[in-house]
Amino acid sequence: MRGAVIDWPDHNAPAPAAIADVRLIDLQALFAAIGPLVPEINLEGAVLRAGELLLFNRGNRAYPASHIIAVPLAGVLEGGPVTARLRAELDLPAVAGVPLTVTDACLLESGHILLSAVAEATDNSYADGALLGAAIVELGADLAVRSVEPLDPVLKVEGLSAKIMADGVHLLCVTDADDPDQASGLYRGVLAAPA
């Protein structure tokens, strides 16, 4: 298993010679450290906080909890031995008996974390199923669930970006149509700012 680190240049800096620097990293040690902590590995989101990489492992109907796993970023970047620990298990609400499970994560300037979550009727981490519900979930800095805001319309959001502005938290949400012939959608919305 390999991953890539892409160092995007600062958009305010003078134009660089290359658009981005890319470095390949061997992720076998990372996945070996995560494996014993979760029923199935299905990493769907990540945030970097204080030198720690928080990884969000998606649940499903068979294993409904989503998990937050913490790993030191330095170990991942070096591609060597990695220590991982389970920071939290998220038991999110269910929609028609199908649990909401994490599909992406975004760190806010406040230290809170926003998650996209969907209720998809599938019993494993890789097969698609009927979409029954979707929500934006707010975690406090302590990783406890603070709020769950259902999405209307129900969209399979699998990409999330957010920024706190004067009038609330502005969201950009990218959907997954589960169909290679259908383009993903880009949606925007505004949530009330976290307290």
N, C-alpha and C positions, 0 to 999 in steps of 0.2 A: 504494500500500500504506500503510495507516495502522495504528497501534497505540495502545494506551491505557496510561497509567501511573495506577495506582490507589494512592493513599496511604491505607492502612488505618490507622485510629487505634490507639494503644496501648490494649490491652484493660484495662490497669490505670489509665488516665487517666479523669478525669471524662467522662461522656457528652457527645460533641460534638453540635453542632446538626445536622450531617449525618453519615450513616454513613461516607462516604468522599468524598475529593476525586478527581475524574477529569479528566485532561488528555490530549487527543488529540495524537499525535505523528506526523508524516509519516516513514515508514520507507523511502521510496524510496532515499535516500542509503545507508542501512544495507544494503539488499539489493543495491544496485549495487556496494558495496565487497566484499560476501561472494561474489557471483557468480563472479568469476575464481578463487576459492580452492577451490571444490568442484565435483564433476561435476554435481550437482543440489542445489538448495536445499531442505532439509527440516528446518527447525529444530524440535527436539523437546524441548529443555531449555535452561535458562539458570541461571547462578549469578552473584552479584555478589561480587567479591573485590577488596578494596583499590582501589576506584574503577574496576575493570576488569570489564566484562561478558563472561563466558565463555559462548559459545553452542555448543550441541552439535548438530551436523548429522548426521542419521541416514543410514547407508548402506543398501544393499540387495544382492541377489544380483549384480546387474550391476556395482555399485560397492561392494564389501563394507566398506571402511573407513568408520568414523564419524570425524568431524573436530571438533576443538575450535578455535573461532575467538575471538580476543580483540579487543574494541573498547573504547575509553575510554567509560565511561558518560556523561560530560558531553556528548560529541558526539552521542550518540543522543538524549539528553533535549532538546538544543537543536534537533534536527531538521535540522541543517545538514550540512556535509561530515563524513564519517566515515572514519576509517582502520581497516582490519581487517587482522589478520595471523593466519596459521595457527599455532597454538600446539602442536598435537599431532595425530597421525593414530593412531587406535585400531584395531588389528587384533585384534579379539576372537575367541575360539574359535568354531568352527562346530558345528552340530548336524545330523547327517545331510547334510552338505555345504552347509548354509545358515548364513551368518554371523550371530552375535549382533550386533545393531545397537542403538544408544542410543535410548531412548524418553523419558527424563526424567533430570534431574540434581538433586542436593540437596547443599548445602554443609554439612558438619558443623562443630561448634564447634572441632574439632581442626585444621581447615584441609584435611582430606581431603574428597573428593567421592564420594558414592555415586551410581551410575547404575542405572537400570532398563534392561534390554536384552532384546530378543526375537529369536528366529530365525524370521522370517516368510518363507515361500516366495513372494517376489515380485521381479520384476526392475526395478521402478521405485519411486519414492518415495511414490506416492500410492495405488496399487492394493493392496488387502488380499490376503493369501494364507494358506495353511495355516500354523498355528502349530506349530512343531516343538520349541521350547524357549524358556526364559526364565531370566534370572539377575539377581542384584544384583552389580554390579561396584564394587570400591573402587579409587579413584585416590588416590595420595599427593598431598601438597601440590605436588610437582613434576610432576603430571599423568601419572605412570607408573602402569600397572596393577599393583595390589598383590594383588588377589584377585578371583576370579570364583566366586560361590556360586550353583549352579543352584537354581531354584525348583521346589518340589514341593508342590502340584500345579503343572503348567505353566499359567501365566496370562499373558494379554497385558496386562502392567502398563504403563500409559502416564502414570501420575501417582505421584510418590514424595515422601514427607516422612519425615524421620528426626531423631531426637534421641538423643544419648548419655546413657544413664542408668547407674546403678550396676551393673546386671546385663547390660548390653550396649547395642546400638544398637536402639532401638525404631523400627519401620517402620510407616508407613501407606501402603498401595499401592492405587491406583485402577486398575481394569481397563477395557478397551475391548472390548465384545462385537462390534464391527463390524456391529451390527444395531440400527437405530433403534427397533425394537420391544422390545429387551431392555435393561434397566437395567444401568448399570455396577455393578461390585462394589467394595466397600471391604474390604480385608483388612489384618490387622496381623500382625506377626511380630517376632522379636528375633534379631539377629545378634550374634556375639561382638564386643566393642569393638575398634577398630583399635589396633594396638600403637603 
